[in-house]
Amino acid sequence: MPGAKASNDYRRRNYDRILFQFPAGARDVLRAAAAAAGFSSVNAWAAAVLGQAAGADLGLHGDFGPRKPRKAGADPAENPPEQAKK
């Protein structure tokens, strides 16, 4: 894959990798908690929760908050633009 090395190098330079271990079954509990809080991933939720506890913004670009509700018709695939009339 041509861009894989560049992507991996970028991640290595710009992100810290921290691994946590939990008892079996905890993944589903954490996924449910993240979704209930409106986050798109456990990683986003964990960064927000841990950052708040540490008094620091640990989010990517400061934007790891809950998902914003989408407006109806906001997905271009659902509502393709109309053809320009001649």
C-alpha positions in Angstrom: 0.0 0.0 0.0 1.7 3.2 -1.1 0.5 5.6 1.6 0.7 3.2 4.5 4.3 4.0 5.4 3.6 7.7 5.3 0.4 7.3 7.4 2.3 5.1 10.0 5.1 7.7 10.2 2.7 10.5 10.7 0.9 8.6 13.5 4.2 7.7 15.1 5.3 11.4 15.1 2.0 13.0 16.2 0.3 10.6 18.5 1.1 8.7 21.7 -0.1 5.2 21.9 -1.4 4.1 25.3 -2.8 0.6 25.8 -5.2 -0.4 28.6 -6.2 -3.9 29.6 -9.6 -4.7 30.9 -11.4 -7.9 31.9 -13.1 -9.9 29.2 -16.4 -8.3 28.3 -15.5 -4.8 29.2 -15.1 -3.7 25.6 -18.9 -4.0 25.0 -19.6 -2.0 28.2 -17.2 0.7 27.2 -18.6 0.9 23.6 -22.1 1.3 25.1 -21.0 4.0 27.5 -19.2 5.9 24.7 -22.3 5.6 22.4 -24.6 6.7 25.2 -22.5 9.8 25.8 -22.7 10.6 22.1 -19.2 9.7 21.1 -18.3 8.1 17.8 -15.7 5.7 19.3 -14.3 4.4 22.6 -11.1 6.2 21.8 -12.8 9.6 21.5 -14.8 9.0 24.7 -11.7 7.9 26.6 -9.7 10.9 25.5 -12.5 13.3 26.6 -13.0 11.6 29.9 -9.3 11.2 30.8 -8.6 14.7 29.5 -11.3 16.2 31.7 -10.0 14.2 34.7 -6.5 15.5 34.0 -7.6 19.0 33.3 -6.3 18.9 29.8 -7.6 18.9 26.2 -6.5 15.5 24.9 -8.7 15.5 21.8 -7.6 15.4 18.3 -7.6 19.0 17.2 -9.6 19.8 20.3 -12.6 18.1 18.7 -13.3 14.9 20.5 -16.7 15.9 21.9 -20.0 14.1 21.5 -21.3 13.8 18.0 -23.4 16.7 16.8 -26.8 15.6 15.6 -27.0 15.6 11.8 -29.6 17.7 10.0 -32.1 15.8 7.9 -30.8 15.7 4.3 -27.2 16.6 5.3 -25.8 13.5 3.7 -25.1 14.3 0.0 -25.7 10.6 -0.9 -29.3 11.0 0.4 -30.0 14.2 -1.5 -27.8 14.6 -4.6 -27.6 18.2 -5.9 -30.2 19.0 -8.6 -28.9 19.2 -12.1 -28.5 22.8 -13.3 -31.4 23.8 -15.5 -30.6 25.1 -19.0 
